[in-house]
Amino acid sequence: MTTAELLTKVKKLHSGTIADVLDSQGILGWLDSKIQQLAGKEGIVFGEAYTVAWQFNRKSQDIKASVSPTWEQVKDFLAPNIRDGRGKIYVAGAGPLLTDMALAGGMSCTHFGMIGFEGVILGGAVRDAHLLRELRIPIMATNFTPADTQGCYRVVEVGTSCTINNLVIHTGDWIFADESGCVIIPKHLFSTVINDGLEIELAEENIMTQLKNGENLFTIIEKAGRI
């Protein structure tokens, strides 16, 4: 099934429903609520994660030791191995939310859009608001900042996994984001989560129909056995 076909299927879902299914599996799989869509087209953001892991760039104890150029430390954040990003969501994290330095900016996000990424999710800040406002690719981040990470952070892994706060996202996991938030579906649970989610959506649609027809919510829940 193509990403477009999957999107048609998941458009019937909501992030809250998916979060409930993940919770039933013992998984707290939603991103920090501080991460909001700051730019790009509105609507569902959906695709497979492609991850970039950043790390604080500690200085060597040897003050005479040579240091690799900043470009060598960060260049992989541009996902040079990806020629076609269709069906993929760019996800970058540095562990705790990095709100005082940007993990991407206007030029890099334009690049991600040009090669087809479905969206960009950053575990921290982004910069160049004036450029991002011109983009259609959805950009999710905590805030805008003028400062970037160069010289202070370096890319340590690309295409494996990254951490945003306490949540580990693996390349190949599925991302679903809407106006209520963003959830991460582990790759091996994708079919289970989507199918269970669709069943819940159908049940909740029935509850809403009864509620709009004037039935008491307490009575409906007592009969349905769910809320």
C-alpha positions as CSV (number, residue, x, y, z in Angstrom):
1,M,0.0,0.0,0.0
2,T,1.4,3.4,-1.0
3,T,1.7,6.3,1.4
4,A,-1.1,8.1,-0.5
5,E,-3.4,5.0,0.0
6,L,-2.4,4.8,3.7
7,L,-3.2,8.6,4.1
8,T,-6.7,8.0,2.7
9,K,-7.1,5.4,5.4
10,V,-5.6,7.3,8.3
11,K,-7.5,10.5,7.5
12,K,-10.4,8.9,9.3
13,L,-8.2,8.9,12.5
14,H,-7.3,11.5,15.1
15,S,-4.2,11.8,17.2
16,G,-6.2,11.3,20.4
17,T,-7.5,8.0,19.2
18,I,-4.0,6.8,18.2
19,A,-2.7,7.9,21.6
20,D,-5.4,5.8,23.3
21,V,-4.5,2.7,21.3
22,L,-0.8,3.2,22.1
23,D,-1.6,3.7,25.7
24,S,-3.4,0.4,25.7
25,Q,-0.2,-1.2,24.4
26,G,1.8,0.4,27.3
27,I,3.3,3.0,25.0
28,L,3.4,6.7,25.8
29,G,4.0,7.7,22.2
30,W,3.2,11.3,21.8
31,L,5.5,14.3,21.5
32,D,5.8,17.1,24.0
33,S,2.9,19.5,23.6
34,K,5.4,22.4,23.3
35,I,6.1,21.1,19.7
36,Q,3.5,22.9,17.5
37,Q,3.1,23.5,13.8
38,L,4.7,26.9,13.2
39,A,4.6,27.0,9.4
40,G,3.3,25.2,6.3
41,K,0.0,23.9,5.0
42,E,-2.6,22.8,7.6
43,G,-4.0,19.3,7.9
44,I,-2.8,15.8,8.8
45,V,1.0,15.3,8.7
46,F,1.7,11.6,8.0
47,G,4.6,9.5,6.9
48,E,7.6,7.4,7.9
49,A,10.2,9.0,10.2
50,Y,13.7,9.7,9.0
51,T,15.7,10.6,12.0
52,V,18.7,12.9,12.7
53,A,20.3,12.7,16.2
54,W,22.1,15.8,17.5
55,Q,24.5,15.9,20.5
56,F,26.1,18.6,22.6
57,N,29.6,19.2,21.2
58,R,31.9,18.9,24.2
59,K,35.3,20.4,24.0
60,S,38.4,18.2,24.2
61,Q,40.4,18.2,27.4
62,D,43.5,18.8,25.1
63,I,43.3,22.5,24.2
64,K,45.9,21.9,21.5
65,A,44.0,19.1,19.8
66,S,42.7,19.8,16.3
67,V,39.0,20.1,15.9
68,S,37.0,19.0,12.8
69,P,35.4,21.8,10.8
70,T,31.9,22.8,11.9
71,W,30.6,21.8,8.5
72,E,32.0,18.2,8.9
73,Q,30.2,18.0,12.3
74,V,26.8,19.1,11.0
75,K,26.5,18.5,7.3
76,D,24.6,15.2,7.6
77,F,21.6,17.0,9.1
78,L,20.7,17.9,5.5
79,A,20.0,14.2,4.8
80,P,22.4,13.9,1.9
81,N,21.6,10.3,1.3
82,I,17.9,11.1,0.7
83,R,17.1,12.0,-2.9
84,D,13.4,11.5,-2.7
85,G,11.7,12.3,0.6
86,R,8.2,11.5,-0.5
87,G,6.4,9.5,2.2
88,K,8.9,10.5,4.8
89,I,8.9,12.9,7.8
90,Y,12.2,14.6,8.8
91,V,12.6,14.2,12.6
92,A,15.5,15.7,14.5
93,G,16.2,15.6,18.2
94,A,18.9,16.3,20.7
95,G,17.5,14.7,23.8
96,P,15.9,17.4,26.0
97,L,14.0,20.0,24.0
98,L,16.6,22.5,22.6
99,T,14.7,25.8,22.7
100,D,17.5,28.3,22.6
101,M,19.3,27.1,19.4
102,A,17.7,26.1,16.1
103,L,17.9,22.5,14.8
104,A,17.0,23.8,11.3
105,G,16.3,27.0,9.5
106,G,14.7,28.5,6.4
107,M,17.2,27.2,3.8
108,S,17.3,23.7,5.2
109,C,13.5,23.4,5.5
110,T,13.2,24.7,1.9
111,H,15.6,22.0,0.9
112,F,13.6,19.3,2.7
113,G,10.5,20.5,1.0
114,M,12.2,20.5,-2.4
115,I,13.3,16.9,-2.1
116,G,9.8,15.8,-1.2
117,F,9.7,15.4,2.6
118,E,6.1,15.4,3.9
119,G,6.9,17.4,7.0
120,V,9.7,18.5,9.4
121,I,9.5,17.8,13.2
122,L,12.2,19.3,15.4
123,G,12.8,18.5,19.1
124,G,13.4,22.2,19.7
125,A,13.6,25.5,18.0
126,V,13.7,26.6,14.3
127,R,14.8,29.9,12.9
128,D,14.1,32.2,9.8
129,A,10.4,32.7,10.4
130,H,10.3,35.0,7.4
131,L,11.4,32.2,5.1
132,L,9.3,29.4,6.7
133,R,6.1,31.4,6.2
134,E,6.6,31.0,2.4
135,L,6.7,27.2,2.6
136,R,4.0,24.6,2.2
137,I,5.9,21.8,3.9
138,P,4.6,21.6,7.6
139,I,7.2,22.6,10.1
140,M,6.7,21.5,13.7
141,A,9.0,22.9,16.4
142,T,8.9,24.5,19.9
143,N,9.6,28.1,19.0
144,F,11.6,30.5,16.8
145,T,15.0,31.6,17.7
146,P,17.8,33.6,15.9
147,A,20.6,31.3,17.1
148,D,21.7,28.0,15.5
149,T,23.5,25.0,16.7
150,Q,26.7,25.3,14.7
151,G,29.8,24.9,16.9
152,C,27.7,23.9,20.0
153,Y,26.0,20.7,18.7
154,R,27.0,18.0,16.2
155,V,25.1,15.3,14.3
156,V,25.9,11.9,15.7
157,E,23.5,9.6,13.9
158,V,21.4,9.8,10.7
159,G,18.8,7.3,9.6
160,T,18.8,5.3,12.9
161,S,17.0,7.0,15.8
162,C,16.8,10.2,17.7
163,T,15.5,11.3,21.1
164,I,13.0,14.1,21.8
165,N,12.7,14.5,25.6
166,N,12.2,10.9,26.8
167,L,10.7,9.6,23.5
168,V,12.9,7.6,21.2
169,I,11.9,7.8,17.5
170,H,13.3,5.2,15.1
171,T,13.7,5.7,11.4
172,G,10.8,3.7,9.9
173,D,8.3,4.5,12.7
174,W,5.2,6.2,11.6
175,I,4.3,9.8,12.4
176,F,0.7,11.1,12.6
177,A,0.1,14.7,13.5
178,D,-3.0,16.8,13.5
179,E,-4.2,20.0,15.3
180,S,-4.3,18.2,18.6
181,G,-0.7,16.9,18.6
182,C,1.8,14.4,17.2
183,V,2.0,10.7,17.9
184,I,4.7,8.2,17.0
185,I,3.6,4.7,16.0
186,P,6.3,2.0,16.3
187,K,6.8,0.3,12.9
188,H,6.0,-3.2,14.2
189,L,2.7,-2.0,15.6
190,F,1.5,0.0,12.7
191,S,-1.2,-2.3,11.4
192,T,-2.5,-3.1,14.9
193,V,-2.7,0.6,15.9
194,I,-4.4,1.7,12.7
195,N,-7.0,-1.1,12.7
196,D,-7.8,-0.7,16.4
197,G,-7.9,3.1,15.9
198,L,-10.4,2.8,13.1
199,E,-12.7,0.6,15.2
200,I,-12.6,3.1,18.0
201,E,-13.4,6.0,15.6
202,L,-16.4,4.1,14.5
203,A,-17.6,3.4,18.0
204,E,-17.1,7.1,19.0
205,E,-18.9,8.3,15.9
206,N,-21.9,6.2,17.1
207,I,-21.6,7.8,20.6
208,M,-21.5,11.3,19.1
209,T,-24.6,10.5,17.0
210,Q,-26.5,9.4,20.0
211,L,-25.4,12.4,22.0
212,K,-26.5,14.8,19.3
213,N,-29.8,13.0,19.2
214,G,-30.3,14.0,22.8
215,E,-29.3,10.9,24.7
216,N,-27.5,11.4,28.0
217,L,-23.8,10.9,27.8
218,F,-23.6,9.1,31.1
219,T,-26.2,6.6,29.9
220,I,-24.5,6.2,26.5
221,I,-21.1,5.4,28.1
222,E,-22.7,3.0,30.6
223,K,-24.1,1.0,27.6
224,A,-21.1,1.4,25.3
225,G,-18.5,0.6,28.0
226,R,-16.1,3.3,26.7
227,I,-15.5,7.0,26.5
